[in-house]
Structure formats: structure tokens, C-alpha cells
Amino acid sequence: MSELKNTKSIELIQEQTEVNEILRSVYQALQTKGYDPVSQIVGYIMSGDPTYITSYANARYQISQVERDDILEVLLKTYIREVLEKK
């Protein structure tokens, strides 16, 4: 029960710019193949199933090079910076 009282801290392993570039590339590949990129990326993040990501343009391999928690961290940081802090 004591572990519920403490807050864990994690560090971003990969550079944010690297994650941004991979997400941009994967997004474009999904869009080019006619998929809804947001739904597909969310499906991948939630399940860890790489088949949510097309293999077109090496997108599946690229996204597999990034930890899913790193993707979430970059997305959240971007959202906070671009939406919440601009108010």
C-alpha cells in the first residue's frame, strides 16, 4: 500500500525531435494508405499491436523503434505546450 503514496518519476529516453519525426512519418504513411492516422496510432499505443501501423514506407518498423510511453510523453508535452499553456 505504501507504493500508492509515492509518485514515480520517469525520464524520456529518446529525443523529442526524433519521436516527432517518427510520428510525422508514420502519420503520413497511414494517411497515404487511406487509414485514419489518429485511430490507428491510438490503437497501437493502447494495445502494443504493431499491425495497427502500416508497413508502407517502413512505418511499422519506425514506430517499433520508439517505446510507447515515450510516444505518450511527447504527445502530452506537445498538447500541454500548444494548448494548455497558450491560454
JODARA-V478820 format. One line per field, one symbol per residue. ss: DSSP state (2 for helix, 1 for strand, 0 for the rest). Layout:
ss=???
This chain:
ss=022200000000000222222222222222220000222222222220022200022222222200022222222222222222000
